[in-house]
Amino acid sequence: QAYVHFAHALKLETNNSSALKGRQACISILPVWRTLPARRRFRERFGVDLWRPRGTSKVYAISDVHFDHKCNEDWAHRIDDFEFQEDVLIVAGNLCDTRNALARALTTLKAKFRRVFYVPGNHELWLSPSEATKYPDSLAKLLGIMEMCDELGVDCFPSAVSEDVFVVPLLSWYSAEFDDKDPFPDPNANFDHQCGWPLDPETQVWKYMLKLNEAHLQHPYHGTVITFSHFLPSRNLPFSAFGRAAKAMGCEELNDQVKSLRLRNRVHVYGHSSRHFSQYEDGILYVNHYHGPEGGQFERAPLFLVHDGKEIAKRQVEIYSGPTRS
């Protein structure tokens, strides 16, 4: 709330020195996650399933659901009401554009699964005209989304989901350096112009997102760890490199964080790229199960199972069984 207060003050008076200092102080201390909501979030959620028996909870993944497209909202409601009640769903960003649609989407998915883990993509951090008075910038909206997740019982911090299985959300943004043929920002590009950042969007936002992850990578994980992000962590993963697209696709330094958890059983789920993928690279199973704006047109468009409760898995699972409902 302090950050939002200072950011609002700067919207009214851009050169307000007190507000500038206050905003910068908040930006500096946020990555240690010592605010009361952050400490409560970790205390109440991280260990709640540490002793949940193996084999009692599966982990599914999906990305880019775009719930604000009617076919995808209908698809989410078609997910079986009972089949996944003991299970976990990872949502790797681009669920909605606005806060209100996001609240509806997360509420719908939370009703279908025991736990839902979520990170925002670029779409969630757009500032629509209707949100201008509530969120002075995209960082304020990110913090607001985390508060909303707390209210809805959705996980945006790391946590055990059963004995020896952990899910670790990683915030991310893209770097122009991902384009190895021309690793420099394009002054004519207009990527995510709907966002507004208190940091340089080309050179600082991606670094700050990595900074926000650092504390979450220090926990004593063991067994199987499933990390996930919205943006791609490696150029080796498939994506469309048409035009300038690579400059807004991923961040190689994110892969350093993914690989920093040196355990035998590792999965990383990501989104953003429209290319389905599930292969091992350097001992880590990388999974992209992109749903897409039109994905809900397929009646039983599947989820992707990444852990069956006992071991890492690699298979699609339809959202309901039995006769077609439509």
C-alpha positions as CSV (number, residue, x, y, z in Angstrom):
1,Q,0.0,0.0,0.0
2,A,2.9,2.4,0.6
3,Y,4.2,1.8,-2.9
4,V,0.7,2.5,-4.4
5,H,0.4,5.7,-2.2
6,F,3.7,7.1,-3.5
7,A,3.0,6.0,-7.1
8,H,-0.4,7.8,-7.0
9,A,1.3,10.9,-5.7
10,L,3.7,10.9,-8.6
11,K,0.8,10.7,-11.1
12,L,-0.4,14.0,-9.6
13,E,3.0,15.7,-9.3
14,T,5.8,14.0,-11.3
15,N,8.6,15.8,-9.6
16,N,7.4,15.3,-6.0
17,S,10.8,14.6,-4.3
18,S,9.2,12.9,-1.2
19,A,7.1,10.6,-3.4
20,L,10.1,9.8,-5.6
21,K,12.2,8.8,-2.6
22,G,9.4,6.8,-1.1
23,R,8.6,4.9,-4.3
24,Q,12.3,4.1,-4.8
25,A,12.6,2.9,-1.2
26,C,9.6,0.6,-1.8
27,I,11.1,-0.7,-5.0
28,S,14.4,-1.4,-3.1
29,I,12.8,-3.4,-0.2
30,L,10.1,-5.3,-2.1
31,P,12.4,-8.2,-3.2
32,V,13.1,-9.3,0.4
33,W,9.4,-10.0,0.8
34,R,9.3,-8.8,4.4
35,T,5.9,-7.0,4.3
36,L,3.2,-8.3,6.5
37,P,1.1,-9.8,3.6
38,A,4.2,-11.5,2.2
39,R,5.2,-13.0,5.5
40,R,1.7,-14.2,6.2
41,R,1.5,-15.6,2.7
42,F,4.6,-17.7,3.2
43,R,3.8,-18.7,6.8
44,E,0.3,-19.9,6.0
45,R,0.9,-21.6,2.7
46,F,4.5,-22.9,2.3
47,G,4.3,-25.9,4.7
48,V,0.6,-26.7,4.8
49,D,1.1,-29.8,2.5
50,L,4.6,-30.8,3.5
51,W,3.3,-34.1,5.0
52,R,0.6,-34.8,2.5
53,P,1.1,-38.4,1.5
54,R,2.7,-39.2,-1.9
55,G,0.3,-40.3,-4.6
56,T,-2.6,-38.3,-3.2
57,S,-2.3,-35.2,-5.5
58,K,-1.5,-34.7,-9.2
59,V,-0.1,-31.5,-10.7
60,Y,-1.5,-30.2,-14.0
61,A,-0.3,-27.2,-16.1
62,I,-1.7,-24.8,-18.6
63,S,-0.9,-21.3,-19.9
64,D,-2.4,-18.5,-21.9
65,V,-6.0,-19.4,-21.1
66,H,-7.4,-15.9,-22.1
67,F,-10.5,-16.4,-19.9
68,D,-11.9,-13.1,-21.2
69,H,-12.7,-14.8,-24.5
70,K,-16.1,-16.4,-24.0
71,C,-15.2,-19.7,-25.4
72,N,-12.4,-20.0,-22.8
73,E,-14.7,-19.0,-19.9
74,D,-17.1,-21.7,-21.1
75,W,-14.2,-24.1,-21.3
76,A,-13.2,-23.4,-17.7
77,H,-16.7,-24.0,-16.5
78,R,-16.7,-27.4,-18.3
79,I,-13.8,-28.7,-16.3
80,D,-15.1,-31.6,-14.2
81,D,-16.4,-30.5,-10.8
82,F,-15.1,-33.6,-9.0
83,E,-12.3,-35.2,-10.9
84,F,-9.5,-32.7,-9.9
85,Q,-10.6,-31.8,-6.3
86,E,-7.5,-33.3,-4.8
87,D,-5.2,-31.9,-7.4
88,V,-3.1,-28.9,-8.2
89,L,-3.2,-26.6,-11.3
90,I,-0.3,-24.4,-12.5
91,V,-1.4,-21.4,-14.6
92,A,1.6,-19.9,-16.3
93,G,0.2,-16.4,-17.1
94,N,-1.9,-14.6,-19.6
95,L,-5.1,-15.7,-18.0
96,C,-6.9,-12.3,-18.5
97,D,-6.3,-8.6,-19.2
98,T,-8.2,-6.9,-16.4
99,R,-8.4,-7.5,-12.6
100,N,-12.1,-8.2,-12.6
101,A,-11.8,-10.8,-15.3
102,L,-8.9,-12.3,-13.5
103,A,-10.9,-12.6,-10.2
104,R,-13.6,-14.4,-12.1
105,A,-11.1,-16.7,-13.8
106,L,-9.2,-17.6,-10.6
107,T,-12.4,-18.1,-8.7
108,T,-13.7,-20.5,-11.4
109,L,-10.4,-22.5,-11.5
110,K,-10.0,-22.6,-7.7
111,A,-13.4,-24.3,-7.4
112,K,-12.2,-27.1,-9.7
113,F,-8.8,-27.8,-8.0
114,R,-7.5,-28.2,-4.4
115,R,-4.8,-25.6,-5.1
116,V,-4.1,-23.2,-8.0
117,F,-0.6,-21.7,-8.5
118,Y,-0.4,-18.6,-10.7
119,V,2.0,-16.0,-12.1
120,P,0.9,-13.0,-14.3
121,G,1.9,-12.7,-17.9
122,N,2.2,-9.5,-19.9
123,H,-1.6,-9.3,-20.5
124,E,-2.4,-9.1,-16.8
125,L,0.0,-6.1,-16.3
126,W,-1.7,-4.0,-19.0
127,L,-3.5,-1.0,-17.5
128,S,-7.0,-0.6,-19.0
129,P,-8.7,2.8,-18.8
130,S,-11.1,1.4,-16.2
131,E,-8.2,0.6,-13.9
132,A,-6.3,3.9,-14.2
133,T,-7.6,5.2,-10.9
134,K,-6.9,2.0,-9.0
135,Y,-3.4,1.2,-10.3
136,P,-1.0,4.1,-11.0
137,D,1.4,1.7,-12.8
138,S,2.0,-2.0,-13.7
139,L,4.0,-2.7,-10.6
140,A,1.1,-1.5,-8.4
141,K,-1.1,-3.8,-10.4
142,L,1.2,-6.8,-9.9
143,L,1.1,-6.2,-6.1
144,G,-2.7,-5.8,-6.3
145,I,-2.9,-9.1,-8.1
146,M,-0.9,-10.8,-5.4
147,E,-3.3,-9.3,-2.7
148,M,-6.2,-10.6,-4.7
149,C,-4.6,-14.1,-4.9
150,D,-4.4,-14.1,-1.1
151,E,-8.1,-13.2,-0.8
152,L,-9.0,-16.0,-3.2
153,G,-6.7,-18.7,-1.7
154,V,-4.6,-18.8,-4.9
155,D,-0.9,-19.4,-4.6
156,C,1.7,-16.9,-6.0
157,F,4.5,-17.9,-3.6
158,P,6.4,-21.3,-3.4
159,S,4.9,-24.1,-1.5
160,A,5.0,-27.8,-0.9
161,V,2.0,-29.6,-2.6
162,S,2.7,-33.0,-1.1
163,E,5.5,-34.9,0.5
164,D,8.7,-34.2,-1.5
165,V,7.0,-32.1,-4.2
166,F,7.3,-28.3,-4.4
167,V,5.9,-25.8,-6.8
168,V,7.8,-22.5,-7.2
169,P,6.4,-19.6,-9.2
170,L,8.9,-17.3,-10.9
171,L,8.1,-13.8,-12.0
172,S,9.5,-12.9,-15.4
173,W,9.7,-10.3,-18.2
174,Y,11.4,-10.3,-21.6
175,S,14.8,-9.0,-22.5
176,A,15.8,-7.8,-26.0
177,E,19.0,-9.8,-25.5
178,F,16.9,-12.9,-26.1
179,D,17.1,-12.0,-29.8
180,D,20.7,-13.3,-30.3
181,K,20.8,-12.0,-33.9
182,D,20.1,-8.4,-32.8
183,P,20.3,-8.3,-28.9
184,F,19.4,-4.6,-28.5
185,P,16.1,-2.9,-27.8
186,D,14.2,-1.7,-30.9
187,P,13.2,2.0,-30.5
188,N,10.4,1.4,-33.0
189,A,8.9,-1.6,-31.3
190,N,5.7,-1.1,-29.4
191,F,5.5,-4.2,-27.2
192,D,3.0,-4.0,-24.4
193,H,2.5,-0.3,-24.7
194,Q,-0.5,-0.7,-22.4
195,C,1.9,-1.2,-19.5
196,G,3.4,1.6,-17.4
197,W,6.5,0.9,-15.3
198,P,8.4,2.9,-12.8
199,L,11.6,1.3,-14.3
200,D,13.0,1.3,-17.8
201,P,10.9,-1.3,-19.6
202,E,13.7,-2.3,-21.9
203,T,16.6,-2.7,-19.5
204,Q,15.3,-2.8,-16.0
205,V,11.9,-4.6,-15.7
206,W,13.3,-8.0,-16.5
207,K,16.1,-7.6,-14.0
208,Y,13.7,-6.5,-11.3
209,M,11.5,-9.5,-11.9
210,L,14.5,-11.8,-11.4
211,K,15.4,-9.9,-8.2
212,L,11.9,-10.6,-6.9
213,N,12.5,-14.3,-7.4
214,E,15.8,-14.5,-5.5
215,A,14.4,-15.0,-2.0
216,H,12.1,-17.8,-3.2
217,L,15.1,-19.7,-4.5
218,Q,16.8,-19.9,-1.1
219,H,14.4,-22.3,0.5
220,P,15.5,-25.9,1.4
221,Y,13.7,-27.7,-1.4
222,H,14.1,-31.4,-1.9
223,G,12.5,-34.2,-3.9
224,T,10.8,-32.9,-7.0
225,V,10.6,-29.1,-7.7
226,I,8.3,-27.7,-10.4
227,T,9.2,-24.1,-11.3
228,F,7.1,-22.1,-13.6
229,S,7.1,-18.7,-15.4
230,H,5.2,-17.0,-18.1
231,F,8.1,-16.0,-20.4
232,L,10.5,-18.5,-22.0
233,P,13.8,-19.1,-20.0
234,S,15.8,-20.3,-23.0
235,R,16.4,-19.6,-26.7
236,N,16.6,-23.4,-27.2
237,L,12.8,-23.7,-26.6
238,P,10.6,-23.4,-29.7
239,F,9.0,-20.0,-30.5
240,S,8.1,-18.0,-33.6
241,A,11.0,-15.7,-34.4
242,F,9.0,-13.7,-37.0
243,G,10.0,-10.1,-37.2
244,R,11.0,-8.6,-33.8
245,A,9.1,-11.3,-31.8
246,A,12.2,-12.7,-30.1
247,K,12.8,-9.3,-28.3
248,A,9.5,-9.9,-26.4
249,M,9.7,-13.6,-25.9
250,G,11.9,-14.5,-23.0
251,C,14.9,-14.0,-20.8
252,E,18.0,-16.3,-20.8
253,E,19.0,-15.1,-17.2
254,L,15.7,-16.7,-16.0
255,N,17.1,-20.0,-17.0
256,D,20.0,-19.4,-14.6
257,Q,17.5,-19.2,-11.8
258,V,15.6,-22.3,-13.1
259,K,18.9,-24.3,-13.1
260,S,20.0,-23.0,-9.7
261,L,17.8,-25.6,-8.0
262,R,20.1,-28.5,-8.5
263,L,17.9,-31.5,-7.8
264,R,17.5,-34.7,-9.7
265,N,13.7,-34.3,-10.4
266,R,13.0,-31.0,-12.1
267,V,10.2,-29.6,-14.2
268,H,9.8,-26.0,-15.6
269,V,6.5,-24.9,-17.0
270,Y,6.3,-21.8,-19.2
271,G,3.9,-20.0,-21.5
272,H,3.7,-17.1,-24.0
273,S,5.0,-19.1,-27.0
274,S,2.2,-20.7,-28.9
275,R,4.3,-23.8,-29.5
276,H,3.4,-26.9,-27.4
277,F,6.5,-28.5,-26.0
278,S,7.5,-31.2,-23.5
279,Q,11.1,-32.3,-23.6
280,Y,14.1,-32.7,-21.4
281,E,17.0,-30.2,-21.7
282,D,19.9,-30.5,-19.3
283,G,18.0,-32.8,-17.0
284,I,15.0,-30.5,-16.7
285,L,11.6,-31.3,-18.3
286,Y,10.4,-28.0,-20.0
287,V,6.7,-27.9,-20.7
288,N,4.6,-25.4,-22.6
289,H,0.9,-26.3,-22.7
290,Y,-0.4,-23.2,-24.5
291,H,-4.3,-23.0,-24.6
292,G,-4.7,-19.8,-26.6
293,P,-7.6,-17.3,-27.3
294,E,-9.5,-19.9,-29.3
295,G,-8.5,-23.0,-27.3
296,G,-11.9,-23.3,-25.6
297,Q,-13.5,-24.0,-29.0
298,F,-12.4,-27.5,-28.5
299,E,-14.9,-29.1,-26.2
300,R,-12.5,-31.1,-24.0
301,A,-9.3,-29.1,-24.7
302,P,-6.9,-30.9,-22.3
303,L,-4.7,-29.9,-19.4
304,F,-1.1,-31.2,-19.2
305,L,-0.2,-33.6,-16.3
306,V,3.4,-32.9,-15.1
307,H,3.3,-35.0,-11.9
308,D,1.1,-38.0,-11.2
309,G,1.6,-37.8,-7.4
310,K,4.5,-40.3,-7.4
311,E,6.7,-39.2,-10.3
312,I,7.1,-36.7,-13.1
313,A,4.6,-37.3,-15.9
314,K,4.2,-36.1,-19.6
315,R,0.7,-36.4,-20.9
316,Q,-2.4,-34.5,-21.8
317,V,-5.6,-35.2,-19.8
318,E,-9.1,-34.1,-21.0
319,I,-11.1,-31.8,-18.7
320,Y,-13.9,-34.3,-18.3
321,S,-14.8,-37.9,-19.3
322,G,-18.0,-39.5,-20.4
323,P,-20.5,-38.2,-23.0
324,T,-20.0,-34.8,-24.7
325,R,-21.9,-32.2,-22.7
326,S,-22.7,-29.6,-25.3
